Amino acid sequence: MNKKFLFSLIIIISVLFIGYLFRGILISQFYKPTPTIIESGLQQSEIEPETELLQIEVIAEDLRIPWELAFLPSGEILVTERPGTLQKIGKEKALITIEGVEHIGEGGLLGLTLHPNFVDNRWLYLYLTTEIGGGLMNRVERYHLEDNQLLDRTVIIENIPGALYHDGGRIAFGPDGLLYITTGDARNPSLAQDINSLAGKILRLKDDGGIPENNPFGNAVYSFGHRNSQGLAWDDKGRLWATEHGRSGLLSGLDELNLIRKGENYGWPNIQGDESGQDMRKPVVQSGPDETWAPAGAAYLDGSIFFAGLRGESLYEAKISSEGTIESLVVHLRGDFGRLRAVVLGPDGYLYITTSNTDGRGRIRIGDDKIIRINPGIF
């Protein structure tokens, strides 16, 4: 080999090696990586207080169609699974089977909420689908939770029309101390316009199932004209927001985020999207005819309504104004975890979401379904 060529080759290799080392120094000094999605089996109650929380962390997995979350005063998590089980996740684990659940289509064990005075009365509320006389009905039940047992079952409201699809199912206590319940139209759209039917409504009840004196129609109905609402959240002004599924099938899209007012008609099935109708309210924002969110759970945080997308496979952030309009709609985590169902603000200020990839409509990934904790500061 030519000595001059060999000497030149050695010089080139030396320069490249020095350059590589210098590049490594620059990267270590100046490059700041973006937050990494890390999967961990740690439960919240097992994390020491001084441990820095990860930005995005899987805290539970291998769940069966999780639908709703609630935090116990201990910091442990209760989660409903649509086939009919209630799990307690944390340092002390438990699995409770709920009797009478009919898991078919979109029905099953759905909503969950704790009484505002849970610390004293230990009352827990569940929304479930059941079979009565060969047909499907939904109801809300109240239990006393004691030593991982559900005692003193009390029916709060029953005979909510059920069906293979459109069963609603979200329940939550509002700032007024009353229980709000979303119901679907049970595949009978005309029921949504009937104020004497419990289908296609947002209902409002006392904690024992009684009718509040100032309900608009003298029954359980608070608002009507809903197709299939699956998310409830109150903002810092006490205003109620609800997510709602729009049309389905070949003509999908027109999903909604609504600002709910007592006694108002939200139009289904007479109007959709931005259509207008006499004495009917249009959504504050809707997805349009070419995009489908299939919106589910919702939570309010720092001026935004965060809501989950099932078919949209995203966490949506609707930034709201003081007047109740939408300033912007931001899409987060699109496709990162698949179908998303629940969104809950945890006592630590983090957002907790569930996947819904095992519900027969998603692509199942390793560990599905999951509960994921997210630091909202990354958005």
ABEGO torsion letter per residue (X at the ends): XBAAAAAAAAAAAAAAAAAAAAAAAAAAAABBBBBBBBBBABBAAABBAABBBBABBBABBGBBGBABBBBBAAGBBBBBBAAGBBBBBEABBBBBBBBGBBBBEABEBBBBBBBAAAAAAGBBBBBBBBBBGGBBBBBBBBBBBBGGBBBGBBBABBGBBBBABGAEGBBBBBAAGBBBBBBBAGGBAAAAABAABABGBBBBBBAAGBBBAABAAGBABABBGBABBABBBBBAAGBBBBBBBBBBEABBEGBBBBBBBBGBBAGOAABBEABBBBGBBBBABBAEAABBAGBBBBBBBGGBBBBBBAAAGBBBBBBBBAAGBBABBBBBGBGAAEBBABBBBBAAGBBBBBBBAAAGABBBBBGOBBBBBBBAAAX
